[in-house]
């Protein structure tokens, strides 16, 4: 066929100007976007000398990872103080390869094509303009790696051109390389099975990887492994003491562990580092509210909402805090704002129902619980709260059905067991009542109401000594529980222990003289009528 004459160099350069222009435009847009997102590190943070040192070592490491793709990591952290020996060795490698490439470019032109492809396509991501905290990234090497593969693809046949068994060697070598690559790919893919596995591997194959430790902590927290998560966050903070996300994440895990004082400390640290950290203000409000510091909590929720007026969780949490302060109108407004922003927000419907329950507006509460259950039909808490509203309205059949649905979703719902025990007691099914009430007390030992009704159930079976011990424990948990003290006094009195009965009666007189007087009358009538326990 006809061979076209070679085109002159100026023409070859000129024909590529449009592509160079598009590349430059893409670089400019990318830089602007990253600069707007505060991802570009200024030279005051990462000096030019450090950038060139990191770039030199990164070039060498990309070559290493191409030839020997082991210990790959999702994130390689910057090392601002690379050892001088590492930088010198990498620089020597680059200079030596460049020298050999240009020395032999006429004989082996593919060398200069492949090498300049590798060097050139890495320039935008090599870190001279440093974006983020990574020293390198495997994904950055996908296109540059083609240059090294050009050298391998053209160079290998050239090296063995005169070998007797050239074809079998190429075939078997290719098969070995493809098999090894497949096995390595299979091994690497398995690391992405879940975040715990991925970041456990990352911290194992890198050094001082604060981001991997922080992300591992997040993954452990999501798996409910809170103590291990705290250890990971601590390690991240040892490496990077002002890593704001690690401060926030540690505080958030401490909230889940009910260690609210410690949570306040770490969340305040996060806000000190980043005053506009919306989620930190919200979670600090949660911790403060849990400590009863409602006014302080309120101020942080309001700050979160100033920063993000559409933050549904902050509206909801502010409403909860206002309920604690007795500001029911303010709470209703906060919940309504949350629902205007997100009409299908389960928590806001649920909390509106709780607010109406507190106010004794049980019919209104039921309407909100129904909306919540329409969004999450198996939610045990919503079924229990609906059952409680039915109970308050004395609609016992509906209440019983709601509590049974709650237990279907969560057999360990202490609230549902407690109310079902009371309902069964009212129905005269004492054995079932005892079963539910014992479950309620075992699940929540501090539930004085269920414990009191458990005592009533035992008393109805004439087991007064068991009932007495339960009423005494109820009184220990809730010293102002008037019915528990009245039952204790009556059991003492009817059992002939008048000394204990009068002792408890004197205590009752100090807190409720009218109740003590009425109970004394009952005691006298019972004695006159010869009533026995």
C-alpha positions in Angstrom: 0.0 0.0 0.0 0.9 3.6 -0.2 3.0 5.1 2.6 2.1 8.6 3.8 5.0 10.9 4.3 5.8 11.9 7.9 4.2 15.1 9.1 6.5 17.9 10.3 6.9 18.4 14.1 5.2 21.9 14.1 2.1 20.3 12.5 2.0 17.5 15.0 2.2 19.9 17.9 -0.4 22.3 16.4 -3.0 19.5 15.8 -2.9 18.7 19.6 -3.5 22.3 20.7 -7.3 21.8 21.0 -6.8 18.7 23.2 -4.2 20.6 25.3 -6.7 23.5 25.6 -9.4 21.2 26.8 -7.0 19.6 29.3 -6.0 23.0 30.6 -9.6 24.0 31.0 -10.4 20.8 32.8 -7.5 21.4 35.2 -8.6 24.9 35.9 -12.2 23.9 36.6 -11.0 21.1 38.9 -8.7 23.4 40.8 -11.5 26.0 41.2 -13.9 23.3 42.5 -11.4 21.9 45.0 -10.3 25.3 46.1 -13.9 26.3 46.8 -14.3 23.1 48.8 -11.2 24.0 50.9 -9.5 20.8 49.7 -6.4 22.4 48.2 -3.6 22.6 50.8 -1.8 26.0 50.9 1.9 26.2 50.7 2.1 27.4 54.3 0.7 24.0 55.3 2.6 21.8 52.8 5.7 23.7 51.5 7.0 23.4 47.9 10.1 21.3 49.0 7.8 18.8 50.7 5.6 18.6 47.6 8.6 17.8 45.3 9.9 15.3 47.8 6.5 13.6 48.0 6.1 13.7 44.2 9.5 12.1 43.6 8.8 9.2 46.0 5.2 8.8 44.7 6.6 8.3 41.1 8.8 5.5 42.4 6.0 4.0 44.4 3.6 4.0 41.4 6.3 2.0 39.5 6.6 -0.4 42.5 2.8 -0.9 42.8 2.5 -1.6 39.0 5.2 -4.3 39.1 4.4 -5.6 42.6 0.7 -4.8 43.4 0.6 -5.9 47.0 -0.3 -3.9 50.2 -2.6 -1.7 48.3 -4.6 0.8 50.4 -7.7 2.9 50.0 -5.8 5.9 51.4 -2.0 6.7 51.7 -1.5 9.6 54.1 0.9 12.4 53.4 4.2 12.2 55.2 5.5 15.8 55.6 8.9 14.6 56.7 10.0 11.9 54.3 13.4 10.5 55.0 16.1 12.1 52.8 17.4 8.7 51.8 14.0 7.7 50.4 13.7 10.9 48.4 17.3 10.5 47.1 16.8 6.9 46.1 13.6 7.7 44.2 15.2 10.6 42.5 18.1 8.5 41.4 15.8 5.8 40.0 13.8 8.4 38.0 17.0 10.0 36.6 18.6 6.7 35.8 15.5 5.4 33.9 15.1 8.8 32.1 18.8 8.6 31.0 18.5 5.1 29.7 15.2 5.9 27.9 16.7 8.8 26.0 20.0 7.1 25.4 18.1 4.3 23.5 15.2 6.1 22.1 16.2 5.7 18.4 16.7 2.0 18.8 13.6 1.5 21.0 11.3 4.5 20.5 8.6 2.8 22.6 10.7 3.5 25.6 10.4 7.3 25.4 6.7 7.0 24.4 5.9 4.8 27.4 8.1 6.7 29.9 6.9 10.2 29.0 3.3 8.9 29.0 3.8 7.7 32.6 5.6 10.8 33.7 3.3 13.3 31.9 -0.1 11.9 32.8 0.8 11.7 36.5 1.7 15.4 36.6 -1.8 16.7 37.4 -2.3 14.3 40.3 1.3 13.9 41.6 0.8 16.5 44.3 2.5 19.6 43.2 -0.9 21.2 43.6 -1.9 19.2 46.7 -5.6 18.3 47.0 -6.6 16.4 50.1 -4.3 14.5 52.5 -3.2 11.6 50.4 0.4 11.2 49.3 -0.7 9.1 46.3 -3.8 7.1 45.2 -4.1 3.8 43.3 -6.8 5.3 41.1 -4.5 8.0 39.9 -2.2 5.4 38.3 -4.8 3.8 36.0 -4.0 5.9 32.9 -0.3 6.5 33.7 0.2 2.8 34.1 -0.5 2.4 30.4 2.8 4.0 29.7 4.7 1.4 31.7 2.6 -1.4 30.0 3.6 0.1 26.6 7.2 -0.4 27.6 6.5 -4.0 28.8 4.4 -4.9 25.8 6.9 -3.7 23.2 10.0 -4.3 25.2 9.5 -7.9 26.2 9.3 -9.2 22.5 12.3 -7.1 21.7 14.3 -8.6 24.5 13.6 -12.2 23.5 13.5 -11.7 19.8 16.3 -14.1 19.2 15.3 -16.8 21.7 14.7 -20.2 20.2 11.5 -20.8 22.2 10.2 -17.3 22.0 6.6 -18.1 21.3 6.2 -20.7 24.2 7.9 -18.3 26.6 5.6 -15.4 25.7 2.5 -17.6 26.0 3.5 -19.2 29.3 4.7 -15.9 30.7 1.5 -14.2 29.7 -0.6 -17.0 31.3 1.4 -16.7 34.5 1.0 -13.0 34.7 -2.8 -13.1 34.0 -3.3 -15.9 36.6 -1.3 -13.9 39.2 -3.2 -10.8 38.4 -6.5 -12.6 38.7 -5.6 -14.1 42.1 -4.4 -10.7 43.4 -7.6 -9.1 42.1 -9.7 -11.8 43.9 -7.7 -11.2 47.1 -8.1 -7.4 46.8 -11.8 -7.5 46.1 -12.4 -9.5 49.3 -11.0 -6.6 51.3 -14.0 -4.5 50.1 -16.5 -6.9 51.7 -17.2 -4.4 54.4 -15.7 -1.3 55.9 -14.3 -3.0 59.0 -12.2 -5.4 56.8 -11.2 -2.6 54.4 -9.9 -0.2 57.0 -8.4 -2.9 59.2 -6.3 -3.9 56.2 -5.5 -0.2 55.5 -4.1 0.5 58.9 -2.1 -2.7 58.7 -0.3 -1.8 55.4 0.2 1.9 56.0 1.8 4.0 58.8 0.2 6.8 60.8 -3.0 6.6 58.8 -5.3 8.8 60.8 -8.1 8.7 58.3 -8.1 4.9 58.2 -8.2 4.7 62.0 -11.1 7.2 62.1 -13.0 5.4 59.4 -12.4 2.1 61.1 -13.8 3.6 64.3 -16.9 4.7 62.4 -17.4 1.2 60.9 -16.9 -0.4 64.4 -19.4 2.0 65.9 -22.0 1.1 63.3 -21.5 -2.5 64.1 -22.1 -1.8 67.8 -18.5 -2.4 68.8 -18.2 0.9 70.7 -15.1 0.2 72.9 -13.1 -0.9 69.8 -14.4 2.2 68.0 -13.1 4.4 70.8 -9.7 2.8 70.6 -9.6 3.6 66.9 -10.6 7.2 67.4 -7.9 7.6 70.1 -5.3 6.3 67.7 -6.5 8.7 65.0 -6.2 11.6 67.5 -2.7 10.4 68.6 -1.6 10.9 65.0 -3.6 14.0 64.2 -4.7 15.7 67.4 -6.9 18.3 65.6 -8.7 15.8 63.4 -12.2 17.3 64.0 -14.1 14.3 62.7 -12.4 12.0 65.2 -13.3 14.4 68.1 -16.9 14.4 66.8 -17.1 10.7 66.3 -15.7 9.9 69.7 -18.2 12.2 71.4 -21.0 10.6 69.4 -20.0 7.1 70.5 -19.7 8.2 74.1 -23.4 9.4 73.9 -24.3 5.8 72.8 -22.5 4.5 75.9 -24.4 7.0 78.1 -21.1 8.6 79.1 -22.5 12.1 78.6 -19.9 14.1 80.6 -17.1 12.7 78.5 -19.2 13.2 75.3 -19.6 16.9 76.1 -15.8 17.3 76.4 -15.0 15.8 73.0 -17.9 17.5 71.2 -16.8 20.8 72.6 -13.3 20.1 71.3 -14.8 19.5 67.8 -16.7 22.8 67.9 -13.5 24.6 69.1 -11.7 23.3 66.1 -14.6 23.9 63.7 -17.2 26.3 65.1 -19.6 25.8 62.2 -19.8 22.0 62.7 -23.5 21.5 62.5 -23.7 17.9 63.6 -21.4 18.5 66.5 -23.7 21.3 67.8 -26.7 18.9 67.5 -24.9 16.0 69.3 -23.6 18.3 72.0 -27.2 19.4 72.6 -28.1 15.7 73.0 -25.4 15.1 75.5 -26.2 18.3 77.5 -29.9 17.5 77.5 -29.2 14.0 78.8 -27.3 15.7 81.7 -30.3 17.9 82.4 -28.5 21.0 81.1 -31.5 22.0 78.9 -30.8 25.7 78.4 -27.2 24.9 77.2 -28.6 22.1 75.0 -31.2 24.5 73.6 -28.5 27.1 72.6 -26.6 24.4 70.6 -29.7 23.2 68.8 -30.5 26.8 67.9 -26.9 27.3 66.6 -27.2 24.1 64.5 -30.5 25.5 63.1 -28.9 28.9 62.4 -26.2 27.0 60.4 -28.7 24.7 58.7 -32.4 25.8 59.1 -33.5 22.6 57.3 -31.9 20.2 59.8 -34.8 18.0 60.8 -33.0 16.2 63.6 -32.1 19.5 65.3 -35.7 20.7 65.1 -36.8 17.4 66.7 -34.2 17.4 69.4 -35.0 21.1 70.2 -38.6 20.0 70.6 -37.6 17.2 73.0 -35.6 19.7 75.1 -38.5 22.1 75.2 -40.7 19.3 76.5 -38.2 18.7 79.3 -38.5 22.4 80.1 -42.3 22.3 80.1 -42.6 24.5 77.1 -45.1 22.4 75.2 -46.1 25.1 72.8 -42.5 25.7 71.8 -42.0 21.9 71.4 -45.1 21.6 69.2 -43.7 24.4 66.9 -40.4 22.6 66.6 -42.0 19.3 65.7 -44.3 21.0 63.2 -41.3 22.7 61.5 -39.6 19.3 61.3 -42.7 17.9 59.6 -43.0 20.8 57.2 -39.4 20.1 56.1 -39.9 16.3 56.0 -43.6 15.3 56.1 -42.7 11.6 56.4 -40.3 11.9 59.3 -41.1 9.1 61.6 -39.5 10.6 64.7 -41.4 13.9 64.5 -44.8 12.1 64.2 -43.8 9.9 67.2 -42.7 12.9 69.3 -45.8 14.8 68.5 -47.8 11.9 69.8 -45.7 11.7 73.0 -46.2 15.5 73.5 -50.0 15.1 73.2 -49.9 12.1 75.6 -48.0 14.2 78.2 -50.7 16.8 77.8 -53.4 14.2 78.3 -54.7 14.7 74.7 -54.8 11.0 74.0 -57.0 11.0 70.9 -54.7 13.5 69.2 -51.8 11.4 70.3 -53.3 8.3 68.6 -53.6 10.2 65.3 -49.8 10.9 65.3 -49.0 7.3 66.4 -51.0 6.0 63.5 -49.1 8.2 61.0 -45.8 7.0 62.6 -46.8 3.4 62.2 -47.9 4.0 58.6 -44.2 4.9 58.0 -42.8 2.0 60.1 -45.5 -0.6 60.7 -43.3 -2.9 62.8 -41.9 -0.2 65.2 -42.2 -1.6 68.7 -41.9 1.8 70.4 -44.7 3.3 68.4 -47.0 0.3 69.1 -46.2 0.6 72.8 -47.0 4.3 72.9 -50.2 3.7 71.0 -51.1 1.0 73.5 -50.4 3.4 76.3 -52.8 6.0 74.8 -55.5 3.4 74.4 -54.9 2.3 78.0 -55.3 5.9 79.3 -58.6 6.1 77.4 -59.6 2.8 79.0 -59.9 1.1 75.6 -58.3 -2.1 77.0 -59.0 -4.4 74.0 -57.2 -2.0 71.6 -54.4 -1.4 74.1 -53.9 -5.1 74.5 -53.6 -5.6 70.7 -51.1 -2.7 70.4 -48.9 -4.1 73.1 -49.0 -7.6 71.6 -47.9 -6.1 68.3 -45.1 -4.3 70.1 -43.9 -7.7 71.5 -44.1 -9.3 68.1 -41.6 -6.7 66.9 -39.5 -6.7 70.1 -40.0 -9.5 72.6 -37.8 -7.5 75.0 -40.1 -4.4 75.2 -40.3 -3.8 79.0 -43.0 -1.2 78.5 -45.3 -3.6 76.6 -44.8 -6.4 79.1 -45.6 -4.0 82.0 -48.8 -2.7 80.5 -49.9 -6.2 79.3 -49.3 -7.4 82.9 -51.6 -4.7 84.3 -54.3 -5.5 81.6 -54.1 -9.2 82.4 -54.4 -8.4 86.1 -57.5 -6.3 85.5 -59.0 -9.3 83.5 -58.3 -11.7 86.3 -55.7 -13.7 84.4 -53.1 -13.5 87.3 -50.7 -16.1 86.0 -50.4 -14.3 82.7 -50.1 -11.0 84.6 -47.3 -12.3 86.7 -45.4 -13.6 83.6 -45.6 -10.2 81.9 -44.8 -8.2 85.0 -41.8 -10.3 85.9 -40.5 -9.9 82.4 -41.0 -6.1 82.6 -39.1 -6.0 86.0 -36.3 -8.2 84.7 -35.9 -6.1 81.5 -36.0 -2.8 83.4 -35.3 -3.2 87.1 -36.0 0.5 87.7 -39.6 0.3 86.4 -41.3 1.0 89.8 -44.8 1.0 88.2 -44.5 -2.6 86.9 -42.9 -3.6 90.1 -45.8 -2.2 92.1 -48.4 -4.0 90.0 -46.3 -7.2 90.3 -46.8 -6.8 94.1 -50.5 -6.4 93.6 -50.6 -9.6 91.5 -48.9 -11.6 94.2 -51.2 -10.1 96.8 -54.2 -11.2 94.8 -52.8 -14.7 95.0 -52.6 -14.4 98.8 -48.8 -14.4 98.6 -48.4 -11.5 101.0 -44.8 -12.0 102.0 -43.7 -12.0 98.3 -45.9 -8.9 97.7 -44.4 -7.2 100.8 -40.9 -7.7 99.6 -41.8 -6.3 96.1 -43.6 -3.3 97.6 -40.6 -2.5 99.8 -38.3 -2.6 96.7 -40.8 -0.4 94.9 -40.6 2.1 97.7 -36.8 2.0 97.6 -36.9 2.9 93.9 -39.7 5.4 94.3 -39.9 6.8 97.8 -43.0 8.9 97.0 -45.0 6.0 95.7 -48.1 6.4 97.9 -50.0 3.1 96.9 -46.9 1.1 97.6 -46.5 2.5 101.1 -50.2 2.0 101.8 -50.0 -1.6 100.8 -46.9 -2.1 103.0 -48.7 -0.7 106.0 -51.8 -2.8 105.5 -49.8 -6.0 105.1 -47.8 -5.3 108.2 -51.1 -4.5 110.1 -53.0 -7.5 109.0 -50.0 -9.7 109.7 -49.9 -8.5 113.3 -46.7 -6.5 112.9 -48.2 -3.4 114.4 -44.9 -1.8 115.2 -43.8 -1.8 111.6 -47.2 -0.7 110.5 -47.2 2.3 112.8 -43.6 3.1 111.8 -44.5 3.3 108.2 -47.7 5.2 109.0 -45.7 7.9 110.8 -43.6 8.3 107.7 -46.7 8.6 105.6 -48.1 11.3 108.0 -45.1 13.5 107.2 -45.8 13.5 103.5 -49.5 13.0 103.2 -51.5 13.5 106.5 -54.9 13.0 104.8 -53.9 9.7 103.3 -52.4 8.5 106.6 -55.7 9.4 108.4 -57.8 7.6 105.9 -55.6 4.5 106.0 -55.7 4.5 109.8 -59.5 4.3 109.6 -59.2 1.3 107.2 -56.8 -0.4 109.5 -59.2 0.0 112.5 -62.1 -1.3 110.5 -60.1 -4.3 109.3 -59.1 -5.1 112.8 -62.7 -4.8 114.1 -63.9 -7.0 111.3 -61.2 -9.6 111.9 -59.8 -9.4 108.4 -56.7 -11.6 108.0 -54.2 -11.6 105.1 
